[in-house]
Amino acid sequence: MRKTLQSSYSSNFWKERVISDDSMLVTVDSGEWCILSNDEYLQLRNGGIQGDDLMLRLKDSHILLDEKGRGEFLEIMRKRYVDVLTRPILHIVVLTPQCNLRCIYCQAALNQGTQGAMTIEIARKTLSHIINFSGDSYTLELQGGEPSLNFDVIKYLVSENKRLTELHNKRYSVAIVTNFTDVLTEEKMRFLIENDVDISTSLDGPKSVHEDNRNRNYPGGFEVFASKVKLYNRLFEEIKGTQPKLGAMVTATRAVLDKPRETIDTYINLGIYSMFIRPVNPIGRGAVMRPELDYDIEDFLIYWEGIVDYIVELWDSGIQIDEGYLTLLLRKIFHRDNNYMDLRSPCGAAFGQRTYNFDGRIYTCDEGRMVESQDFCLGSVDNSIEEINDSFNGLKTFEASLSELSYCEFCAYKPFCGTCPLLNWKATGNPTTSIWNSRRCKLLRGMLDIVFRKFLTDEHARRVFGEMVVNSI
């Protein structure tokens, strides 16, 4: 019996994408979705539904709405966006532009020739901004350059932040991004571990790749890195009595794209089970060195799919290694997570996060302080919080990050993705631009294709993906 859409039902604004020869992904803005056969998709598109099972699936995913479903959908959307305009939850503090390495792709290379470092006075004003304009919980992330080159100010920030959060009854976490070279001494490591500072670093894969990417001015850096990881693991177990959870970033240059398994093996051999893989971005030295570094995004996607395949294989054998982008996408797809700043609309720039530069200037985001333009500067720590909040640059960036202004509004992956005004500006000179087929769009669209295709066609991947989501919550 054929069931047509009655007046009690309405069709939500859904988008579709082909997943396989006989499978169509249909999504709505809440992040709910359904995979339909071609025949089922035609029934939906033509307004006639055959069978209770299809009708129920479409109602449960709020692709079709009755009166009850409309209320449910609006409540899901309210929860999805309730935190968008609340106070920032990520505060990035740049301790110094200086670094002892000269990584060939460094995004933060713009001010490396600048002599300077954050002073205690600027740090004090920075914490005042953070404490007075954050919610009940936030993350303080310490960056550089190499932040440990300004360790006296790190100690001040960590201890003073702890005192102020206790005084104001706030919860917090502190993280630091460091390069694990000789500047990170045992004494500094002990302080960070004892004060519960999460440490992340960079490891670009096998030794030959890591050395070429990061150690051209630091011969033997891979061995130094390995020794620092060993020291960190020992100190962490000694101080905390548990296994450490060290994470590292892979910036995928052309040299690593044929080495997905070797990348993961290098991590495992060093005892690191958390990685985050990103392509080279055209910012800082990544723009200057682009002729040497550039590659087609399809080559990166082949590499990343090899990473995903090997991770599934390792999970099947009991070795749980996490890749950040994969976990983020799985959480967005299966848990409707909308907290990661770079993968939402509007993005977190200016309102979900802020970056406090070593010189006191405040930026929309970490990348905002890495480009030549001041279009992403909100003011300085000498401005009032009201002046920073009302900054024209901040409001302009917020508006530019709305995916409704671009082709994204018609893309099935809109609920799982987001646009970056800064990368738009870098590519076109305009933060608000049509991003369809931009490098970032191709990257995220390709990653999502890989995840959905494997979920649909690969039983082992489907099971591991479910375990990974549960493990990450």
C-alpha positions as CSV (number, residue, x, y, z in Angstrom):
1,M,0.0,0.0,0.0
2,R,1.3,3.4,-0.9
3,K,1.4,6.1,1.8
4,T,1.5,9.7,0.6
5,L,2.6,12.6,2.7
6,Q,-0.5,13.8,4.5
7,S,-1.2,17.4,5.6
8,S,-0.1,16.5,9.1
9,Y,3.4,15.9,7.9
10,S,5.8,18.4,6.3
11,S,9.2,17.9,4.7
12,N,12.1,19.4,6.6
13,F,14.8,21.2,4.6
14,W,16.9,18.2,3.8
15,K,20.1,17.8,1.7
16,E,21.4,14.7,0.0
17,R,24.7,13.2,-1.1
18,V,25.5,10.0,-3.1
19,I,27.4,7.6,-0.9
20,S,27.4,4.6,-3.2
21,D,25.7,3.3,-6.4
22,D,22.6,2.5,-4.4
23,S,22.9,4.6,-1.3
24,M,21.9,8.2,-0.7
25,L,22.7,10.2,2.5
26,V,20.0,12.6,3.6
27,T,20.7,15.1,6.4
28,V,19.0,17.9,8.2
29,D,20.5,20.9,10.0
30,S,20.2,19.2,13.5
31,G,22.9,16.7,12.4
32,E,20.4,13.9,12.1
33,W,20.6,11.8,9.0
34,C,19.4,8.7,7.2
35,I,20.9,6.5,4.5
36,L,18.3,5.6,1.8
37,S,18.4,3.3,-1.2
38,N,17.8,4.9,-4.5
39,D,14.2,3.7,-4.6
40,E,13.6,5.1,-1.0
41,Y,15.2,8.4,-2.0
42,L,12.9,8.7,-5.0
43,Q,9.9,8.1,-2.7
44,L,11.0,10.9,-0.4
45,R,11.7,13.3,-3.3
46,N,8.4,12.6,-5.1
47,G,6.4,12.9,-1.9
48,G,5.1,9.3,-1.6
49,I,6.2,6.8,1.0
50,Q,5.7,3.1,0.7
51,G,5.7,1.1,3.9
52,D,5.8,2.0,7.6
53,D,9.5,1.2,8.1
54,L,10.6,4.0,5.7
55,M,8.1,6.5,7.2
56,L,9.3,5.7,10.7
57,R,13.0,6.1,9.7
58,L,12.3,9.5,8.1
59,K,10.3,10.6,11.1
60,D,12.9,9.5,13.6
61,S,15.6,11.4,11.8
62,H,13.3,14.5,11.5
63,I,13.5,14.5,7.8
64,L,9.7,14.3,7.8
65,L,7.9,16.4,10.5
66,D,4.6,16.0,12.2
67,E,3.5,18.4,15.0
68,K,5.4,16.4,17.7
69,G,8.4,16.0,15.4
70,R,8.6,19.8,14.8
71,G,8.8,20.4,18.5
72,E,11.5,17.8,18.9
73,F,13.5,19.2,16.0
74,L,13.4,22.7,17.3
75,E,14.5,21.6,20.8
76,I,17.5,19.7,19.2
77,M,18.4,22.8,17.3
78,R,18.1,25.0,20.4
79,K,20.5,22.7,22.3
80,R,22.9,22.6,19.3
81,Y,23.3,26.3,19.2
82,V,22.7,27.4,22.8
83,D,26.4,27.8,23.5
84,V,27.3,29.7,20.3
85,L,27.1,33.2,21.8
86,T,28.0,32.3,25.4
87,R,31.4,33.2,26.8
88,P,34.6,31.8,25.2
89,I,35.6,28.4,26.4
90,L,39.0,28.4,24.8
91,H,41.6,31.0,25.6
92,I,45.0,30.7,23.7
93,V,47.9,32.6,25.2
94,V,51.0,33.1,23.1
95,L,54.1,33.3,25.4
96,T,56.6,34.3,22.7
97,P,57.1,34.4,19.0
98,Q,60.6,32.9,19.4
99,C,61.4,29.3,18.6
100,N,64.5,27.2,18.4
101,L,63.2,25.3,15.4
102,R,62.5,26.5,11.8
103,C,59.8,24.0,10.7
104,I,59.3,24.3,7.0
105,Y,55.5,24.7,7.2
106,C,55.3,26.8,10.5
107,Q,52.1,28.8,10.6
108,A,53.3,31.0,13.4
109,A,56.5,32.1,11.6
110,L,55.2,35.7,11.0
111,N,56.8,37.2,14.1
112,Q,59.7,34.8,14.7
113,G,62.1,37.5,13.9
114,T,60.5,39.8,16.5
115,Q,62.4,40.1,19.8
116,G,59.9,39.9,22.5
117,A,58.0,37.8,25.0
118,M,54.9,38.2,27.2
119,T,55.7,40.1,30.4
120,I,54.2,39.4,33.8
121,E,52.2,42.6,33.4
122,I,50.6,41.6,30.1
123,A,50.0,38.1,31.5
124,R,48.2,39.7,34.5
125,K,46.0,41.7,32.2
126,T,45.4,38.7,30.0
127,L,44.2,36.6,33.0
128,S,41.9,39.4,34.0
129,H,40.2,39.3,30.6
130,I,40.0,35.5,30.8
131,I,38.6,35.3,34.3
132,N,36.1,38.1,33.8
133,F,34.9,36.9,30.4
134,S,34.7,33.2,30.7
135,G,31.9,30.9,31.8
136,D,32.1,28.4,34.6
137,S,34.6,26.2,32.7
138,Y,37.3,27.0,30.2
139,T,40.6,25.8,28.7
140,L,43.8,27.8,28.9
141,E,46.1,26.8,26.1
142,L,49.8,28.0,26.1
143,Q,51.5,28.4,22.7
144,G,54.4,30.1,20.9
145,G,56.8,30.0,19.1
146,E,58.1,27.6,21.7
147,P,56.3,28.7,24.9
148,S,58.8,27.0,27.2
149,L,61.4,29.7,26.3
150,N,59.3,32.0,28.5
151,F,58.9,29.6,31.4
152,D,58.8,32.2,34.2
153,V,55.6,33.6,32.7
154,I,54.2,30.1,32.2
155,K,54.7,29.5,36.0
156,Y,53.0,32.7,36.7
157,L,50.0,32.0,34.4
158,V,49.5,28.4,35.8
159,S,49.7,29.4,39.4
160,E,47.8,32.6,39.2
161,N,45.1,31.0,37.0
162,K,44.7,28.3,39.7
163,R,44.3,30.9,42.4
164,L,41.8,33.0,40.5
165,T,39.6,30.1,39.4
166,E,39.4,29.0,43.0
167,L,38.5,32.5,44.1
168,H,35.8,32.8,41.4
169,N,34.6,29.2,41.6
170,K,35.5,28.3,38.0
171,R,36.7,25.0,36.5
172,Y,39.5,25.0,34.1
173,S,42.1,22.9,32.2
174,V,45.5,24.0,31.0
175,A,47.3,22.7,28.0
176,I,50.6,23.6,26.3
177,V,52.0,23.0,22.8
178,T,55.8,22.4,23.0
179,N,58.3,20.9,20.5
180,F,60.0,18.4,22.9
181,T,63.6,19.6,22.3
182,D,66.3,20.5,24.8
183,V,64.6,23.7,25.9
184,L,62.0,21.5,27.7
185,T,64.1,20.4,30.6
186,E,63.3,17.9,33.3
187,E,62.6,20.7,35.7
188,K,60.0,22.3,33.4
189,M,58.4,18.9,32.7
190,R,58.0,18.2,36.4
191,F,56.3,21.6,36.9
192,L,53.9,20.9,34.0
193,I,53.0,17.4,35.2
194,E,52.7,18.4,38.8
195,N,50.3,21.2,37.9
196,D,48.1,19.0,35.6
197,V,49.1,20.8,32.4
198,D,48.2,18.6,29.4
199,I,51.1,18.5,26.9
200,S,50.9,18.1,23.2
201,T,53.7,18.2,20.6
202,S,54.4,17.5,17.0
203,L,55.7,14.4,15.3
204,D,55.5,14.3,11.5
205,G,55.9,10.6,11.0
206,P,59.0,8.5,10.3
207,K,62.4,9.9,11.3
208,S,63.4,10.9,7.8
209,V,60.2,13.0,7.3
210,H,60.3,14.5,10.8
211,E,63.9,15.5,10.5
212,D,63.3,17.1,7.1
213,N,60.2,19.0,8.2
214,R,61.3,20.2,11.6
215,N,65.0,19.8,12.2
216,R,66.9,21.4,9.3
217,N,68.5,23.7,11.8
218,Y,68.5,21.1,14.6
219,P,70.4,18.0,13.5
220,G,69.6,14.8,15.4
221,G,66.3,16.3,16.6
222,F,64.4,13.0,16.2
223,E,66.6,11.3,18.8
224,V,66.2,14.3,21.1
225,F,62.5,14.1,20.6
226,A,62.4,10.4,21.4
227,S,64.5,10.9,24.6
228,K,62.1,13.6,25.7
229,V,59.1,11.4,25.2
230,K,60.8,8.7,27.2
231,L,61.6,11.2,30.0
232,Y,58.0,12.5,30.0
233,N,56.5,9.0,30.2
234,R,58.8,8.1,33.1
235,L,58.1,11.4,35.0
236,F,54.4,11.1,34.5
237,E,54.2,7.6,35.9
238,E,56.5,8.6,38.8
239,I,54.4,11.7,39.7
240,K,50.9,10.7,38.8
241,G,51.1,6.9,39.2
242,T,49.2,6.3,35.9
243,Q,50.0,5.9,32.2
244,P,50.6,9.2,30.4
245,K,48.3,10.4,27.5
246,L,50.7,12.3,25.3
247,G,49.3,13.6,22.0
248,A,51.1,14.8,18.9
249,M,50.3,16.7,15.7
250,V,51.2,15.4,12.2
251,T,51.5,18.2,9.6
252,A,51.4,16.1,6.5
253,T,53.9,17.3,3.9
254,R,54.4,15.7,0.6
255,A,57.1,13.4,2.0
256,V,54.8,11.5,4.3
257,L,51.8,10.9,1.9
258,D,53.0,7.5,0.9
259,K,53.7,6.4,4.5
260,P,50.4,6.0,6.4
261,R,51.3,2.8,8.2
262,E,54.9,4.0,8.9
263,T,53.4,7.2,10.4
264,I,51.4,5.2,12.9
265,D,54.1,2.7,13.6
266,T,56.5,5.5,14.5
267,Y,53.9,6.8,17.0
268,I,53.4,3.4,18.6
269,N,57.1,2.7,18.8
270,L,57.5,5.9,20.8
271,G,54.5,5.1,23.0
272,I,52.2,7.8,21.7
273,Y,48.6,6.7,21.0
274,S,47.0,10.0,20.2
275,M,47.6,11.8,16.9
276,F,46.0,14.7,15.0
277,I,46.7,14.8,11.2
278,R,46.4,18.0,9.3
279,P,47.5,19.1,5.8
280,V,49.8,22.1,5.3
281,N,48.0,25.4,5.6
282,P,49.0,28.4,3.4
283,I,49.9,30.5,6.5
284,G,53.3,31.7,7.6
285,R,56.1,29.6,6.3
286,G,53.5,27.3,4.9
287,A,52.7,30.0,2.3
288,V,56.3,30.9,1.6
289,M,57.4,27.3,1.1
290,R,54.3,26.3,-0.8
291,P,56.0,25.3,-4.1
292,E,58.0,22.7,-2.1
293,L,55.1,21.7,0.2
294,D,52.0,21.8,-2.0
295,Y,50.1,18.8,-3.2
296,D,46.6,17.9,-4.5
297,I,44.1,17.4,-1.7
298,E,43.2,14.0,-3.2
299,D,46.7,12.8,-2.3
300,F,46.1,13.8,1.3
301,L,42.8,12.0,1.3
302,I,44.4,8.8,0.1
303,Y,47.0,9.1,2.9
304,W,44.3,9.8,5.5
305,E,42.2,6.8,4.3
306,G,45.3,4.6,4.7
307,I,45.6,6.0,8.3
308,V,41.9,5.1,9.0
309,D,42.3,1.6,7.5
310,Y,45.3,0.9,9.7
311,I,43.6,2.3,12.8
312,V,40.7,-0.1,12.2
313,E,43.1,-2.9,11.8
314,L,44.9,-2.0,15.0
315,W,41.7,-1.7,17.0
316,D,40.8,-5.1,15.9
317,S,44.1,-6.4,17.4
318,G,43.5,-4.6,20.6
319,I,45.7,-1.5,20.0
320,Q,43.6,1.6,20.5
321,I,45.2,4.6,18.7
322,D,43.2,7.8,18.2
323,E,43.3,10.1,15.2
324,G,41.8,13.5,16.1
325,Y,40.0,14.4,12.9
326,L,38.5,10.9,12.7
327,T,37.3,11.1,16.3
328,L,35.9,14.6,15.8
329,L,33.9,13.6,12.7
330,L,32.6,10.4,14.3
331,R,31.4,12.4,17.3
332,K,29.7,14.9,15.1
333,I,28.1,12.2,13.0
334,F,27.0,9.8,15.7
335,H,26.8,12.0,18.8
336,R,25.8,15.4,17.3
337,D,28.8,17.0,19.0
338,N,29.0,20.7,18.1
339,N,31.8,22.0,20.4
340,Y,34.9,21.8,18.2
341,M,35.5,25.4,17.1
342,D,36.7,24.7,13.5
343,L,33.9,22.4,12.6
344,R,30.8,24.3,13.3
345,S,28.8,27.2,11.9
346,P,29.3,29.8,13.1
347,C,32.9,28.9,13.9
348,G,34.4,29.8,17.3
349,A,36.4,32.8,16.2
350,A,36.0,35.8,18.6
351,F,33.1,34.3,20.6
352,G,34.0,30.6,21.3
353,Q,37.7,31.3,21.5
354,R,40.2,34.1,21.7
355,T,43.9,34.4,21.3
356,Y,46.0,36.7,23.5
357,N,49.3,37.5,21.8
358,F,52.6,38.0,23.6
359,D,52.4,41.8,22.9
360,G,48.9,42.1,24.5
361,R,46.9,42.2,21.3
362,I,43.8,40.0,21.2
363,Y,42.8,38.1,18.1
364,T,39.7,36.2,16.9
365,C,41.6,32.8,17.0
366,D,45.0,31.3,16.9
367,E,45.3,31.7,13.1
368,G,44.2,35.3,13.4
369,R,47.6,36.3,14.9
370,M,49.5,34.4,12.2
371,V,48.6,36.5,9.1
372,E,49.8,39.9,7.9
373,S,46.4,41.6,8.2
374,Q,45.0,43.2,11.4
375,D,41.5,42.4,10.2
376,F,41.3,39.6,12.8
377,C,42.5,41.7,15.7
378,L,39.9,42.6,18.3
379,G,42.0,45.1,20.3
380,S,44.3,44.6,23.3
381,V,44.3,43.7,26.9
382,D,44.2,47.4,27.6
383,N,40.7,47.6,26.1
384,S,37.7,46.8,28.2
385,I,35.9,43.6,27.7
386,E,32.9,45.5,26.3
387,E,35.2,47.1,23.7
388,I,36.6,43.7,22.7
389,N,33.1,42.1,22.5
390,D,31.8,45.0,20.3
391,S,34.9,44.9,18.0
392,F,33.9,45.4,14.4
393,N,36.5,42.8,13.3
394,G,35.0,40.2,15.7
395,L,31.5,40.7,14.5
396,K,32.6,40.7,10.9
397,T,34.4,37.4,11.4
398,F,31.5,35.9,13.2
399,E,29.2,36.8,10.3
400,A,31.7,35.5,7.7
401,S,31.7,32.1,9.4
402,L,28.0,31.5,8.9
403,S,27.7,28.6,6.4
404,E,24.3,29.9,5.5
405,L,26.0,32.6,3.5
406,S,27.7,30.1,1.2
407,Y,26.9,27.0,-0.9
408,C,27.2,25.0,2.4
409,E,23.5,25.7,3.0
410,F,22.7,23.2,0.2
411,C,25.4,20.6,1.2
412,A,24.5,17.4,3.0
413,Y,27.6,17.8,5.1
414,K,26.7,21.2,6.5
415,P,25.9,19.8,10.0
416,F,29.3,18.2,10.3
417,C,31.5,20.9,8.9
418,G,32.1,24.7,8.9
419,T,33.8,27.5,7.1
420,C,37.0,29.3,8.2
421,P,36.9,33.1,7.5
422,L,40.7,33.4,7.8
423,L,41.4,30.7,5.3
424,N,38.8,32.3,3.0
425,W,40.6,35.6,3.4
426,K,44.0,34.0,2.8
427,A,42.8,32.4,-0.5
428,T,40.6,35.2,-1.9
429,G,41.2,38.4,0.2
430,N,37.6,38.2,1.4
431,P,36.6,36.4,4.6
432,T,33.0,35.9,3.2
433,T,33.2,34.0,0.0
434,S,31.8,31.0,-1.7
435,I,33.9,28.1,-0.5
436,W,32.6,25.4,-2.7
437,N,35.6,23.4,-4.1
438,S,38.0,25.4,-1.9
439,R,40.9,23.4,-0.5
440,R,39.3,23.1,2.9
441,C,35.9,22.2,1.4
442,K,37.5,19.4,-0.7
443,L,39.4,18.2,2.4
444,L,36.4,17.9,4.8
445,R,34.0,16.7,2.1
446,G,36.5,13.9,1.2
447,M,37.0,12.9,4.8
448,L,33.3,12.7,5.4
449,D,32.9,10.6,2.2
450,I,35.5,8.2,3.6
451,V,33.8,7.9,7.0
452,F,30.3,7.4,5.6
453,R,31.4,5.0,2.9
454,K,33.3,2.8,5.4
455,F,30.4,2.9,7.8
456,L,28.1,1.7,5.1
457,T,30.3,-0.9,3.4
458,D,32.9,-2.1,5.9
459,E,31.6,-4.2,8.9
460,H,34.8,-4.0,10.8
461,A,35.1,-0.2,10.4
462,R,31.5,0.2,11.5
463,R,32.1,-1.7,14.7
464,V,35.4,0.1,15.4
465,F,33.8,3.5,14.7
466,G,31.1,2.7,17.3
467,E,33.8,1.7,19.9
468,M,35.7,4.9,19.2
469,V,32.6,7.1,19.7
470,V,31.8,5.4,23.0
471,N,35.5,5.5,24.1
472,S,35.6,9.3,23.4
473,I,32.5,10.3,25.4
